[in-house]
Amino acid sequence: MKKIFFAMCFASGAFLLASCSSNPNKAERINTEIDKKESLSSETSVGVKDGNMVVQRKVMMVEELRKLQNEVYSQEDRVYGNRQYGSLGLYGVLKTCRLELADKKNGGDGKLIWTEPIERVTEKEKDEALKMGFDEKNKLVGVSEEYLKDRIDRFRQYRNVLEKRQDEYEEKLTICQADLKSRQYDRVKTSKDNSENKGE
């Protein structure tokens, strides 16, 4: 009976140790020292570690997250525009093109061609729930927290979604602009032909 009890204790202890070590949000100590180090860039070095030739990229996580977030926000502005700065983005340019395509002077029927609604992927960042209270200095604050790894993973997902949407809108815009040019060319040609026929 004692053997079974000790075996169970040992197994549960091993399980606890394994689950603690596999926590992806736990900060680990990382040895970044390399010998014969030569810098390739501000983040990348070449050298020797444990007798092996290595290329090591070392980044400050605050900079990595800032760079990723800026990239995602800029990409979202390229796709959907930015109201604050009055830019249209691919979505707005496509909508304008479809308006011109629907215009009767360009051979349209006057009805706007459907454009899917704007779906900004980062909207929920603005709607984050804040826990409100007093901080260590007795100041009234609002705080939201999440794991760094989760935030980086989420922004990488945003980037992937926005890259796909950018490709889609670029293709739709190219098709719309080609169609519009064709209709405008036909209109000019018809107008020219009509005026030549009247001159005869």
N, C-alpha and C positions, 0 to 999 in steps of 0.2 A: 504494500500500500504506500509506504514511504517513497519507494522508487518511482511509482506512478506520479505521486505528488511532486517530487523533485523534477521529474521529466516534464511535467506540465508547467512548472515554474520556469524551467530553463527555456522551454519552447515559447512561452509568452514573453519572457525577457528578450529572447532573440528576435521575436516578431516586433516588439517595441523598438529595439535598436534599429532594425531594418527599416521600419516605417519612419523613424526620425531621420535616418540618413538619406531617405529618398524624397524628403520634402523639398520641392523645387524652389520654394520661397526662402529657404534658410540660407543665410550668407555663409559661404565657405571661405576658408583661407586658401588663396591661390598663390603658388610660387611662380613669380614672373621673372625671376633672375635668370639671365642667360649669359654665357661666357662669349668672349670674342664678338661682342655685340656691335653691329653697325646699323645705323638708322637708314631705312629705305624711305620713310615719310614720317610725319609727326606721330602716327599711330603704329607703324609697322617697322619691325626690326628683324635682322637676320643674325643668327648666332648659333651657339652650340649649347644644348641642354642635355644633361645626362649622357654626354658623348655623341648625341645625335644632332645633325644639322637641322635647324628649324627656322621657319618664318613665323614670327609672333606678331599678332595684332593686339594691341592693348588699348582699350578705350575707357574713358570715364563714362560711367553709366548715365550721369545727368546729361552729358553732351550727346550721347547716343539717343536717348529718349527725346531730347529737344530737336535733334536733327530729323528723327523719324516723324515727330508730330508736325514740324514745319513742312516737311515733304508732303504729308497727308493733307494738311490744310490748304497748301498751295495747289495740290492736285485737285482737290474738291472745288476750289475756286476756278481752275481751268475748265472743269467739267460743267459746273452749275453757275458760275459767275459769283460776284460778290456785291450784294446790295449796297454796302457801305461805300464802296468805291465806284459803283455804277457800271461794273463790268458784266457782260452778258454770259460769258463762258460758252462752251460748245452748245449747251442746251438752249441758251437764249438765241444764239446765231441760227440754230436749226429751226427754232420757233419762228423767227423773223423770215427765214427762207420759205417756210411752209405758208406763212401769211401771204408772201408775194406770189407763191405758186397758186394760192386760192383766189387771188385777185382776178377779176374778170378781164382786165386789160392784158393779163398774161394767159388767157384761155381757161382760167379756173371758173368754178361755179359760185364763188363768193363765200363759200363755207370753209371755215378753218379745218385743215386736216388735223386729226387728233394727234396730240403730243402727250406722251405719258407724264404723270405728275412728277415733280421734283422729289427725289428721295435722297436727302443729304445723309450720309452715313455717320457724320460726327455730331448730329443734333443732340444725341443723348448726353454728350459731354457738357452741354450748357444746362441740362436739366438734372445734373447730379444732385442727389439728396445730401444736404449738409446736416451734420450733427451739430447742434448749437449749444454753446455753454461757455464756461470760463476756462481760460488756459492757465499755465503755471504762473503767469504774471498778473492774474486776475482781470485779464482783458476779455471782453465779450467777443467770441469768435465763432465762425462756422468752419467745420472741418469735414473733409471726405477723405477716405483712405482706401487704397487697394494695393494689392501686391504688384511690385515693379514688373515681374515677369508677365503677369496677367495683362498689364497695360501695354507692354511691348507687343505681346501676342495679338491683342485686340487691334492695335494700330497697324500691325502688319496685315491683318485681315482687311482692315479698311483700305489699305493701299492696294491689295489684290482686287477688291471689289471695284475701286475707282479706276484702276488700270483697264479692267474689262469694260466699264461704262464709257471710258474715254475712247476706246477702240470702237465701240458700238456707235457712239455719237459722231465720231469722225467719219465712219462709213455712211451713216444716214445723211450727214451733211453733204458729203461728196455726191451722193445720189441726188439729193434735193437740188443742189446747185447745178448739176449737169442737166437735170430736167428743166430747171428755170431758164438756163441759157438757151436750151433747145427751143423752148416756147417763145422766148424773146426774139430769137433769131427768126423763127417762123413768122412772128408778128411783123417784124421789120421787113422781111422779104415780101410778105403778102401786101403790106402797105406800099412798098416800092412798086410791086407788080401792078397794083391798082392804079397808082398815079401814072405809071407808064401807059396803061391801057386807056386812061382818060385823055392823055396827051395825043393819042392817035386819033 
